[in-house]
Amino acid sequence: MAEHVIIGAGSIGTNVARLLVERGESVRIVTRSGSGPEHPLVERVAADASDPSRLTELARGAQVIYHCANPPSYTTWERLLPPLQTSVIAAAKTNDAVLALTGSLYAYGKQPGGRMDEHTPLAATGRKGRLRKRMWEQALGSGIRTVEVRGSDYIGKDAAGIYSVLIEPAMKKGSAAWITGHLDMPHTFTFNGDMARALVTLAQDERAWGRAWHVPSPPAITIREFARRCAEAAGRPPVKLIQLPRFVMRTVGLVVPIAREMAEMDYQWYAPFRMDATETAETFGLTATDLDTAIRDQVGAAGEEAGRHIGS
């Protein structure tokens, strides 16, 4: 019987597992493929977590369920996320477990001045933001003990984002990176290790339950400066950045679904986008990992083998 059940084995789920086994606690990771980090205290199970009966069985006796799964494509969110949310809530309720949700800033929508703290109203108008809002309200209204931990765009080992999708390929090819965003607007990035640490900390502190919190993150930085630091950390020449005109993705989106989904969220990259986590930091004593440390972890300068076999 595992003390903790983690849904998803991406960069967040894997980091949560690492933190828990370092404390000597047993973990069960549930994914469709049965993937996840190798460790004597980690049990990897292949199952469909959106099946409430199966997940309830797998979570039997667990103290905490960590929902760290996210469909890889925006185009599948409406189909895949609601049944998964319903399932994890049912499993938490039946097993009297705390449900810790990996959240984002989408539900806030576009905010004046681009600043968001833990009390910013959920005012999203786009489909994905409204979906995130409904899912959080569903968890709150279910009667379970729950907490949502919200972070901005991830950086860190194996994080999927602007570095892995745009900057790294260009850096390796020695070509220019076409950026779908303003190069000189401040943007908050969250270290995936800090997200995992916040999830574990807040899930086990009853002061956190029943509301959402932000992950302490480094000060906002522009895409231009972020790319420069990435190249410096990798020991490579600076990448040439080309700002893609905003209308391009919107025009392409008329016929390409994923482009349309990305265009819906582009306000995050064409205006200031700052996440304030002061209340979380002051309440729980959490601090942000230094930005350059997080970047080194992302580009591999911190060690290629880190995180492959946790605890080895």
Buried (B, 14 or more C-beta within 10 A) or exposed (E): EBBBBBBBBBBBBBBBBBBBBEEEBBBBBBBEEEBBBEBEBBBBBEBEBBBBEBBBEBBEEBBBBBBBBBEEEBBEBEEBBBBBBBBBBBBBBBBEBBBBBBBBBBBBBBBEEBBBBBEBEBEBEBBBBBBBBBBBEBBBEBEBBBBBBBBBBBBBBBBBBBBBEBBBEBBEEEEEBEBBBBBEBBBBBBBBBBBBBBBBBBBBEEEBBEBBBBBBBBEBBBBBBBBBBBBBBBEBEEBEBEBEEBEEBBEBBEEBEEBBBBBBBBBBBBBBBBBBBEEBBEBBEBEBBEBBBBBBBBBBBBEEEEBEEBEE
